[in-house]
Amino acid sequence: MNLPTNKLSGARILVTNDDGISADGLVVLESIARSLSDDVWVVAPEQEQSGAGHSLSLHLPVRLRKIDARRFAVSGTPTDCVLMALQEVLPNHSGVKGKQKHKPFDLVLSGVNRGSNAGDDVTYSGTIAAAMEGALLGVPSVALSQVCEDRENPRWDVAKKYGAPLIRKLASVGWPTNTIININFPGCALSKVKGVTLCPQGKRRVGVALSERKDLKGRSYFWIGGDRDNTADRPGVDLDLLYRGHVAVTPLCLDLTDYKTMETLRKAVSD
């Protein structure tokens, strides 16, 4: 799946996220996309959908709100947004006529997420899921996330500096159809970034936090999430490098088959 850099200027780019249509990170990603091409479309959730994973709205109707000619909000999940963009927005709501109406998206960019999506996060993340849906529908897809030490006042300067040049480099090489590119930007000052590093997905030593509270009647309820231990399970993985100041780039394969284990089990299953 190749998208040479000399073609990015004419590429049709879909921008989406899981933080919602009003998110600051979406503004950052739009700016990155517009520095690559002038054919940029935004289809994002009406409300924040963090942690939605690769879920579809199967039991609720999905509504599409047109904000302007190339900007739309969707009442569903990030996966819904990508599906709607490809199968509904372009064919029926784009306002584009002639051959351009039928031109598909050349690239899906999802993010920039407020917070990292490294290690275990990739299985929960709506940001990753939107990129997955793009890849499943045959479009090269990239997920971008920014570590935020202060979630109320996130700094986007690392994503702004490294985003577009990195996408250009990746596009010049290309990647397989069943693979997405996951990019995480460190939360350190721009001057302290140690560069861009290709690395495998890691795992946190401690998983998702669970916090128990009491309501006014003394009954328990729980918040899932909150502060996390970002200590990686081993050196050299995305979590490890990201929190040491590297821009971490990880290709993620949508084929979840464990081929080594499959060979190990083959004889037992066939007997």
Protein Blocks (a to p, Z undefined) as FASTA:
>chain_A
ZZdfklmmmpccddddfeojkbmklmmmmmmmmmmpccdcddddfbdcehkljadcfkbc
cddddfblmbccdfbdfklmmmmmmmmmmmmmnopgcjllmpccfbdcedjdedddehjl
lmmpmklmmmmmmmmnopacdddddddfblmlccfklmmmmmmmmmmmmmmnopafkbcc
dddddfbdfklpgbjcdddddddfbdcdddddddfkopacddeedjddfbdfbehiaklm
mmnopacdddddfblcdfklmmmmmmmmmZZ
